[in-house]
Amino acid sequence: MKRVFAAVFATSLFLTACSSSGVATNVGASEFIAKIGEPGVVIVGVRTPEEFAAGHLRGAVNLDVSAATFDSQISALDKNVAYAVYCRSGNRSTIAVGKMSDARFTNLFNFNKGGFAELAAAGAPTA
């Protein structure tokens, strides 16, 4: 029995050590707007280029989470910078921060309680 317990314990330690170390925080509109106003925070819109061109948060970069290149694009980013991620409804931003967390990004803020329209209506600067 001790061997079984030791094996289970060792396996759980191994799996924990191999798990994602990224940190993602889900925030509401006012918190998100405050966060994007902080120096050094990178705003990431994860909608399609067409959606992004129709309107986006001022200063945002567009990384389409549905594009085949998304994983390679995020691999080129600094994993220690703070990223504020949004989309149209919160679904794609949740997928994006999941992928970024799996890639070991350490400071992620996800607006998953709505999207671009809600942020614009709440006073976020748009372009």
C-alpha positions as CSV (number, residue, x, y, z in Angstrom):
1,M,0.0,0.0,0.0
2,K,2.9,2.4,0.8
3,R,4.3,1.8,-2.6
4,V,1.0,2.6,-4.3
5,F,0.7,5.8,-2.3
6,A,4.3,6.7,-3.1
7,A,3.7,6.1,-6.8
8,V,0.5,8.2,-6.9
9,F,2.2,11.0,-4.9
10,A,5.3,11.0,-7.2
11,T,3.0,11.0,-10.3
12,S,1.0,14.0,-9.0
13,L,4.2,15.9,-8.3
14,F,5.4,15.2,-11.8
15,L,2.1,16.3,-13.4
16,T,2.0,19.4,-11.2
17,A,5.5,20.4,-12.2
18,C,4.6,20.0,-15.9
19,S,1.4,22.0,-15.7
20,S,0.9,25.5,-16.9
21,S,2.5,28.3,-14.7
22,G,0.7,31.2,-16.4
23,V,-1.7,33.3,-14.4
24,A,-4.9,34.6,-15.9
25,T,-7.4,36.9,-14.2
26,N,-10.9,37.4,-15.4
27,V,-12.0,41.0,-15.0
28,G,-15.0,43.2,-15.6
29,A,-15.2,46.3,-17.7
30,S,-14.1,48.9,-15.1
31,E,-11.1,46.7,-14.0
32,F,-10.1,46.1,-17.6
33,I,-10.2,49.7,-18.5
34,A,-8.1,50.6,-15.4
35,K,-5.6,47.8,-16.4
36,I,-5.2,49.0,-20.0
37,G,-4.4,52.5,-18.6
38,E,-1.4,51.2,-16.7
39,P,2.0,51.7,-18.2
40,G,3.5,48.6,-19.9
41,V,0.2,46.7,-20.3
42,V,-0.2,45.3,-23.9
43,I,-3.7,45.3,-25.2
44,V,-4.5,42.3,-27.4
45,G,-7.6,42.0,-29.5
46,V,-8.1,38.4,-30.5
47,R,-10.9,38.9,-33.1
48,T,-10.5,38.5,-36.9
49,P,-8.6,41.2,-38.8
50,E,-11.9,42.3,-40.3
51,E,-13.5,42.7,-36.9
52,F,-10.5,44.5,-35.6
53,A,-10.5,46.9,-38.6
54,A,-14.1,47.7,-38.0
55,G,-13.2,49.0,-34.5
56,H,-10.8,48.1,-31.7
57,L,-9.4,49.5,-28.5
58,R,-6.9,52.2,-29.0
59,G,-3.3,50.9,-28.9
60,A,-4.4,47.2,-29.2
61,V,-2.5,44.7,-31.3
62,N,-4.5,42.1,-33.3
63,L,-3.7,38.5,-32.8
64,D,-6.5,36.4,-34.3
65,V,-6.9,33.4,-32.0
66,S,-8.7,31.4,-34.8
67,A,-5.7,31.8,-37.1
68,A,-3.3,29.0,-37.7
69,T,-0.4,31.4,-36.8
70,F,-1.7,32.3,-33.3
71,D,0.5,29.9,-31.4
72,S,3.6,31.0,-33.3
73,Q,2.7,34.7,-32.8
74,I,2.4,34.4,-29.1
75,S,5.6,32.4,-28.9
76,A,7.4,35.6,-30.1
77,L,6.0,37.7,-27.2
78,D,7.6,38.5,-23.9
79,K,6.0,36.1,-21.4
80,N,6.6,38.4,-18.4
81,V,4.7,41.5,-19.7
82,A,1.1,42.2,-18.7
83,Y,-1.4,41.4,-21.4
84,A,-5.0,42.6,-21.4
85,V,-7.0,40.4,-23.8
86,Y,-10.5,41.0,-25.3
87,C,-12.6,39.8,-28.1
88,R,-16.3,40.3,-29.1
89,S,-18.1,38.3,-26.4
90,G,-15.5,36.8,-24.1
91,N,-15.3,33.4,-25.7
92,R,-12.3,33.8,-27.9
93,S,-10.4,35.8,-25.3
94,T,-10.9,32.9,-22.8
95,I,-9.4,30.5,-25.4
96,A,-6.6,32.9,-26.1
97,V,-5.6,33.4,-22.4
98,G,-5.8,29.6,-22.0
99,K,-3.3,29.2,-24.8
100,M,-1.1,32.0,-23.4
101,S,-1.3,30.5,-19.9
102,D,-0.3,27.1,-21.3
103,A,2.6,28.8,-23.1
104,R,3.7,30.1,-19.6
105,F,2.7,33.7,-19.8
106,T,2.6,35.1,-16.3
107,N,0.4,38.2,-16.2
108,L,-2.9,37.9,-18.2
109,F,-6.1,39.9,-17.8
110,N,-9.1,38.5,-19.6
111,F,-12.3,40.6,-20.3
112,N,-14.6,37.6,-20.5
113,K,-17.8,39.3,-19.3
114,G,-18.5,40.8,-22.7
115,G,-16.5,42.2,-25.5
116,F,-15.5,45.2,-27.5
117,A,-18.9,46.8,-27.6
118,E,-19.3,46.6,-23.8
119,L,-15.8,48.1,-23.3
120,A,-16.5,51.0,-25.7
121,A,-19.9,51.7,-24.0
122,A,-18.0,51.7,-20.6
123,G,-15.7,54.4,-21.9
124,A,-12.6,52.5,-23.1
125,P,-10.7,54.5,-25.8
126,T,-11.4,53.1,-29.2
127,A,-10.0,53.5,-32.7
